[in-house]
Amino acid sequence: MTSRPSYDEIGRDYARYRRADPRIAAQVRAGLAGTRSVVDVGAGTGSYEPTDRPVLAIEPSAVMIGQRPPGAAPVVRATAAHLPIADGVFDAAMAVLTVHHWPDVVAGLREMTRVAESIVILSFDPVVHRRFWLLEDYLPEVNELPSAGVPPPGELARMVGAQTVEVVPVPADCVDGFNWAYWRRPHAYLDPGVRACISGIASLPADLVEARMARLARDLDDGTWLGHHRDLMARPTVDGGFRLIVRHPLP
């Protein structure tokens, strides 16, 4: 349980479950406001890439690249730590829910600031993130994975010289199937397809996950889950620790 998941292994149905949520996308677009060209680092299927300006995607996984839709931005197979781009070529560099998978976060952030002046990073606060009921009650092993040790948003902001760190709420009907997406729809986690596209869950032993999801199913059937989490049912959004880190260009 200490190795990082490979998206060549766990990302085969990613495009089906991991679609851009329009409310989260609006915050990302606002962070990119005023920029004319963007490099998307750790781009995956490109869900949050702008479509109204030139974009170059950087992605190491061939499986993820193969799921980019027709007409998506051109993509180069490379890693964040070694961007094949000259200094200052782009107005902005973006990284959406990817930094926690980088083997060398410092090198990747250094590369982003080398190739662009504006920086937009969607990451998460590990302290808030780990309090999720799914992790606390059923899969605490996710909090022991290397990805759970991502630097906190304030530290990421310091490393890239960002001026703002914004809370990114997770809506109750979030359509991007990351781990917190179904916080008010617990039955979704019983779907193996949903779990396969959540890297933290997908990197755990299958028999462990199946046993814990069997327990979740029992708790849903007998009302135990609702008894513990009834307060969530009236909430339209939740703070899952997701943060948008933005470095605006200097005047």
C-alpha positions as CSV (number, residue, x, y, z in Angstrom):
1,M,0.0,0.0,0.0
2,T,3.0,2.3,-0.3
3,S,3.3,2.5,-4.1
4,R,1.7,5.3,-6.2
5,P,-1.1,4.1,-8.5
6,S,-0.4,4.0,-12.2
7,Y,-3.0,5.6,-14.4
8,D,-2.1,3.1,-17.1
9,E,-3.6,0.5,-14.7
10,I,-6.4,2.4,-12.9
11,G,-7.5,5.0,-15.5
12,R,-9.0,2.8,-18.1
13,D,-12.6,4.1,-17.7
14,Y,-11.6,7.5,-16.3
15,A,-13.4,9.6,-19.0
16,R,-16.7,8.0,-18.0
17,Y,-16.6,8.8,-14.3
18,R,-14.3,11.8,-14.1
19,R,-16.0,14.7,-16.0
20,A,-15.6,18.3,-15.2
21,D,-18.0,19.6,-12.7
22,P,-19.3,23.0,-14.0
23,R,-19.0,24.8,-10.7
24,I,-15.5,23.7,-10.1
25,A,-14.7,24.4,-13.7
26,A,-15.9,28.0,-13.2
27,Q,-13.5,28.5,-10.4
28,V,-10.6,27.2,-12.4
29,R,-11.6,29.4,-15.4
30,A,-11.7,32.4,-13.1
31,G,-8.2,31.6,-11.9
32,L,-7.0,31.6,-15.5
33,A,-8.8,34.9,-16.4
34,G,-6.7,37.2,-18.5
35,T,-4.3,34.5,-19.7
36,R,-3.9,33.8,-23.5
37,S,-2.1,30.4,-23.5
38,V,-2.0,27.5,-21.0
39,V,0.0,24.4,-20.3
40,D,-2.0,21.8,-18.4
41,V,0.5,19.7,-16.3
42,G,-0.7,16.2,-15.4
43,A,-3.6,16.8,-17.8
44,G,-5.2,13.4,-17.7
45,T,-8.2,13.5,-20.0
46,G,-8.2,17.3,-20.0
47,S,-11.6,17.8,-18.3
48,Y,-10.8,21.3,-17.0
49,E,-8.8,22.7,-19.9
50,P,-10.1,25.9,-21.4
51,T,-11.3,25.7,-25.0
52,D,-11.1,29.4,-25.9
53,R,-7.3,29.7,-26.0
54,P,-4.2,27.7,-27.0
55,V,-3.5,24.8,-24.6
56,L,-0.7,22.2,-24.5
57,A,-1.4,19.2,-22.3
58,I,1.4,17.3,-20.5
59,E,0.5,13.8,-19.4
60,P,2.7,10.7,-18.7
61,S,0.0,8.0,-19.0
62,A,-0.7,6.5,-22.5
63,V,-4.1,5.2,-21.2
64,M,-5.2,8.7,-20.1
65,I,-4.0,10.2,-23.3
66,G,-6.0,7.7,-25.3
67,Q,-9.2,8.9,-23.5
68,R,-8.8,12.5,-24.5
69,P,-11.8,13.5,-26.6
70,P,-11.6,14.4,-30.3
71,G,-10.6,18.0,-30.7
72,A,-8.9,18.1,-27.3
73,A,-5.7,20.2,-27.0
74,P,-2.5,18.6,-28.3
75,V,-0.7,16.5,-25.7
76,V,2.9,15.6,-25.1
77,R,3.8,12.5,-23.0
78,A,6.1,13.8,-20.3
79,T,6.2,14.3,-16.5
80,A,5.8,17.5,-14.4
81,A,9.4,17.3,-13.3
82,H,10.7,17.5,-16.8
83,L,8.5,19.7,-19.0
84,P,9.8,19.8,-22.6
85,I,9.0,23.5,-22.9
86,A,11.3,26.5,-23.1
87,D,11.3,29.2,-20.3
88,G,8.3,31.5,-20.2
89,V,6.5,30.1,-23.3
90,F,3.0,30.1,-21.7
91,D,1.0,32.7,-19.9
92,A,-0.3,30.2,-17.4
93,A,0.4,26.7,-16.1
94,M,-2.4,24.7,-14.6
95,A,-2.5,21.5,-12.6
96,V,-5.8,20.0,-11.5
97,L,-5.9,17.2,-8.8
98,T,-2.6,15.9,-9.9
99,V,0.1,17.3,-7.6
100,H,-0.4,14.6,-5.0
101,H,0.6,12.0,-7.6
102,W,3.9,13.6,-8.5
103,P,7.0,11.8,-7.2
104,D,8.9,15.1,-7.0
105,V,6.5,17.9,-6.1
106,V,9.2,20.5,-5.7
107,A,10.6,19.8,-9.2
108,G,7.2,19.9,-10.8
109,L,6.3,23.2,-9.2
110,R,9.6,24.6,-10.2
111,E,9.0,23.6,-13.8
112,M,5.6,25.2,-13.8
113,T,7.0,28.5,-12.6
114,R,9.8,28.2,-15.2
115,V,7.5,27.9,-18.2
116,A,4.6,30.3,-17.1
117,E,4.0,33.4,-15.1
118,S,0.5,32.6,-13.9
119,I,-0.1,29.4,-11.9
120,V,-3.4,27.7,-11.2
121,I,-3.3,24.6,-9.0
122,L,-6.3,22.6,-7.7
123,S,-5.1,20.5,-4.8
124,F,-6.4,19.7,-1.3
125,D,-5.6,20.2,2.4
126,P,-4.7,16.8,3.7
127,V,-5.9,17.6,7.2
128,V,-9.4,18.4,6.1
129,H,-9.4,15.8,3.3
130,R,-8.7,12.9,5.6
131,R,-11.8,13.6,7.8
132,F,-14.1,12.3,5.1
133,W,-16.5,9.8,6.5
134,L,-15.6,7.2,3.8
135,L,-12.0,7.3,4.9
136,E,-12.5,7.6,8.7
137,D,-15.2,5.0,8.9
138,Y,-14.4,2.5,6.2
139,L,-11.1,3.0,4.4
140,P,-8.6,4.7,6.8
141,E,-5.8,3.0,4.8
142,V,-6.2,5.7,2.1
143,N,-4.8,8.2,4.6
144,E,-1.6,6.2,4.8
145,L,-0.9,6.3,1.1
146,P,1.9,8.6,-0.2
147,S,-0.6,10.7,-2.0
148,A,-2.2,11.7,1.4
149,G,1.1,13.4,2.2
150,V,0.7,16.1,-0.4
151,P,2.0,19.5,0.9
152,P,-0.8,21.6,2.3
153,P,-2.2,24.4,0.1
154,G,-0.4,27.1,2.0
155,E,3.0,25.4,1.4
156,L,2.2,24.9,-2.3
157,A,1.2,28.6,-2.5
158,R,4.5,29.6,-0.9
159,M,6.5,27.4,-3.3
160,V,5.0,29.0,-6.4
161,G,4.6,32.5,-5.1
162,A,0.7,32.4,-5.2
163,Q,-1.3,35.3,-3.9
164,T,-4.6,33.5,-3.3
165,V,-5.9,30.2,-1.9
166,E,-9.6,29.7,-2.4
167,V,-11.9,27.0,-0.9
168,V,-13.5,24.9,-3.7
169,P,-16.7,23.5,-2.3
170,V,-17.9,20.0,-3.4
171,P,-21.5,20.2,-4.5
172,A,-23.9,17.4,-3.4
173,D,-24.4,16.5,-7.1
174,C,-20.8,16.8,-8.1
175,V,-20.3,15.1,-11.5
176,D,-16.5,14.7,-11.2
177,G,-16.1,11.4,-9.5
178,F,-13.1,12.0,-7.2
179,N,-13.2,10.6,-3.7
180,W,-15.4,13.3,-2.1
181,A,-17.8,13.6,-5.0
182,Y,-20.4,11.3,-3.6
183,W,-20.3,12.5,0.0
184,R,-24.1,12.8,0.1
185,R,-24.7,9.8,-2.2
186,P,-23.0,6.9,-0.3
187,H,-24.5,4.1,-2.5
188,A,-22.3,5.3,-5.3
189,Y,-19.2,3.9,-3.6
190,L,-20.6,0.4,-3.9
191,D,-20.1,0.7,-7.7
192,P,-16.8,-0.9,-8.6
193,G,-16.5,1.5,-11.6
194,V,-16.8,4.5,-9.3
195,R,-14.1,3.1,-7.0
196,A,-11.8,2.2,-9.9
197,C,-11.5,5.9,-10.8
198,I,-10.7,7.0,-7.3
199,S,-6.9,6.6,-7.1
200,G,-6.7,6.2,-3.3
201,I,-9.3,3.4,-3.3
202,A,-8.0,1.8,-6.5
203,S,-4.5,1.5,-5.0
204,L,-5.7,-0.6,-2.0
205,P,-6.0,-4.4,-2.0
206,A,-9.2,-5.4,-3.8
207,D,-10.3,-7.9,-1.0
208,L,-9.9,-5.2,1.7
209,V,-12.0,-2.7,-0.3
210,E,-14.7,-5.3,-1.1
211,A,-15.0,-6.2,2.6
212,R,-15.3,-2.6,3.7
213,M,-17.8,-1.8,1.0
214,A,-19.9,-4.9,2.1
215,R,-19.9,-3.2,5.6
216,L,-21.0,0.1,4.0
217,A,-23.8,-1.7,2.2
218,R,-25.0,-3.2,5.5
219,D,-24.8,0.2,7.2
220,L,-26.9,1.7,4.4
221,D,-29.5,-1.1,4.5
222,D,-30.0,-1.0,8.3
223,G,-29.9,2.8,8.7
224,T,-26.6,2.9,10.5
225,W,-24.9,5.2,8.0
226,L,-27.9,7.6,7.9
227,G,-28.0,7.7,11.7
228,H,-24.4,8.8,11.8
229,H,-24.5,11.3,8.9
230,R,-28.1,12.6,8.8
231,D,-26.7,16.2,9.1
232,L,-25.2,15.9,5.6
233,M,-28.6,15.4,3.9
234,A,-29.6,19.1,4.1
235,R,-26.3,20.5,2.9
236,P,-25.9,21.6,-0.7
237,T,-22.1,21.7,-0.5
238,V,-19.3,20.5,1.7
239,D,-15.7,21.5,2.3
240,G,-13.6,18.5,1.5
241,G,-10.4,20.4,1.7
242,F,-10.1,21.2,-2.0
243,R,-8.3,24.5,-2.6
244,L,-7.5,26.6,-5.7
245,I,-4.1,28.1,-5.5
246,V,-3.5,31.0,-7.9
247,R,-0.4,33.1,-8.7
248,H,-1.4,36.1,-10.7
249,P,1.2,37.8,-12.9
250,L,3.1,40.6,-11.3
251,P,2.1,44.1,-12.5
